[in-house]
Amino acid sequence: MPRHLSIILTAGAALLSSASAGYSQEDETPAHPGFGLGAYVVWNDLSGNDFQRSSAGWGGEVTGRYTWMSGLQLVAGAHYNVNSVDDLDDDIGLLMLFLDARYVFRMFNSPRVGPFLGGRAAYVKATLGDLSAPGISLGGVAGVLWEFMPNKAVEFSGYFGGIWVNKQLIPNLPNDTDDDNGSLGTLQLGIVWSV
C-alpha cells in the first residue's frame, strides 16, 4: 500500500474514532432524554382567503423541549415572522406561541439521525400597523434531527396547519371573499442543544 494512502486512512480512522468518542451505545436517537433548547431561522407562507395577497416571509424561532426515553417529545416555542401584503404599506407580523407533541423514530443504521412526526396547537397574534387580532393555529409537524456533535443537532422541519384570526379586528386585510379561513406553512432550520 502506498505510504501516503496509509497515512490518509490512518488519519481518517482517527477522526472517526474521536468523533464517535462522545457517543454512548445507549444513545439510539439524536433526541437525548432530558431537556433541550433550540434556535431556528424560519421561512413561512400565509395563504387562504384571509391572506390572499400576502407574500412569503422570514422570521425566527426559539424552543425548549423535554424528551422521554421512549422517544416522545414535548416542545414549547415561540416564533415571529413578517409578511408583506400587496397594495399595503404595512406588513403582517405574526407571533406564534406553540406546543408540539412529537415522536422521534429510531433509525436502525444510525443513532445520529432521527426523523420525527407530531402535532401542534398554537396561539397566534396577527398585527397590521396599529391593529392586531388573536387567533389559533392547529396542524402537523414533521422533520429530521442530525447530530453532528455530541448533544448538538441540526433540525430541519416543516409545519402546515390551519390558522384562524379574528379578521374583524383587522378590516384592512385585502381579500376577495367573506370566507374566514387561512393556512400557514413554515420551514425551519436550526440547532438543538441537549442540556
N, C-alpha and C positions, 0 to 999 in steps of 0.2 A: 504494500500500500504506500503511495507517495506520502512523504513526510508532511507536506502542507495539508493534505486531506485528513491525515490522522490528527493533526493539531485542530483543524476545524471541527471534526467530530467530537474530540475531547472537550473543546470549549462549549460546543452545543449541549453536550450531555451535562456539563457543569451548570450551565444556565438553566436547563430544565430542572435539574435537581434542586437548585437554590430557589427557583420559582415555586416548586412544589413543597418546599420545606415547611411553609406556614399552613399547610392544609392537613386537617385531620382525616383519618379514614372514616370518621363518623359524619363528616360534612357531605351530605348527599345532594344538596342544592346550594346555590349561592345565597338563598334566603336563610340566614342563620337564625336559630331560635333566639328570641330576645328582642330588644329594642333596636330600631334603626332610624336614620334620618336621610332625607333625600332633597335634592335641589335640581331643577329642570328648566330648560328652555321649552316653550310651548308655542306651537302653531295651531290656530283654531279657525273654524269656519262656521258662521251662523247662517242658517237657511230656513226656509219655510215662509209662510205668509207674513209672520211678524217681522221678518228680516230680509225681505226680498231684494233690497238694494244695498245690502251691506257687503263689504269685501272681507276676504280672509285677513286675519290679523296675527300679531305676535304678542307673547307675554311671558310670564314666569310662574313657577310653581314651587312650593315647599311642602314636604310631607314629614310626618312622623308615623311610625308603624310598630306593631308588635307581631312577631311570628312565633307560632307554636311548633313543636316537634313534628306534628302531623303534616305541616306544610300550609296550614291555614294562616292567613294574614288579616289583620285589621289595620287599615291605613286611613289616617285622618290628614287632611291637607287643605291648602288654600292656593288658589291661583287667580291671577288678574291678567286680563288681556284687553287690547284696544283694537276696534274695528272701525274703519272708515265707512261712511254712508254716502251714496250718490246723491247729489243735489243738496247736501247739507254741509255746513261749515264745521259742525261739531262731530266728534267721533263717539261711537258707543263704547263705554267702558263696562266690562263685565267682571264682577267679583264672584268667585265660587268658593264656598266652604263645603267640603265634601267628606263623606265617609264611604270607604270601599271595603267590601268583604271579598277576599281573593283566595285562590288556592294555587300554590306553586307546585308544578309537576316535577317529579324526579326523572332525570334522563339516565337511561341505562349505561350510556357510554361516556358521560362527563358530569362530575359533580359541580362544575363551574358554570353550566348553562341550565337555566330553569325557565321554561315558558309558564305563563300564568293566565288564568281567567277569573273574572269576578263581576260583581255588580256595584253600582254606585247610586247613592242618594245624596242630593246636594241642595243647599240653599244658595240662590243666586240673587244678585242685585245688579240690575242694569241701569246705567246712567247715560244721559244725553244732555250735555250742557249742564244747566242747573236742575234738571229734572231727574228723578230716579224712581225705580219701581222694583219691588221684591218679587221673587218667584221661586220655582223649584226646577230641578232637572233630575231625571231618572234614566238610567241606561246601563250599558255594559262596558267593561274594560278588558283589554287583552294586551299581552306584551311578552317580553322576554328579558331575563336578567343574565348578564355575563360577568362573572367575577374575574377581573383582570389582576387583582392583588388580594391577599387575604383581607377579608372584611370590607372590601371595596368593590362595588359592581356598577357596571353601566346598565341602565334600564332604558329600554325603548318600548313605548306603549301607546295605545290609542284608546280613545273613548268616543262612543257615539250614543246619543240619547235624545229624548225629547226635552224641550225647555218651554216653560210656561211662565210668563211675567204678566203683571197687571198693566196691560197696554194702555188703559185709560189714564194712568199716571204719566205716560209719555206719548201724548197725542201726536207729536211731531214725527214719529217713526213712519216713513213712507211705505205704504203697501197698497195693493190694488184690490184687496178683498176685505170683508168683515170677519173672516175666519180668524180665530185666535189660537194659533199654534206656531211652533218653530222647532228646529232641531239644532243640535250642537255637536260638532265633531272636532276632536283635538288629537294632535300627535305630540308626544313628549319625549325628549331625550335628556337624560341627566345621570347623576351619580348618586348612589345609595351607599351610606356608611352603616355598617353593623356595629353597634356600641355595646 
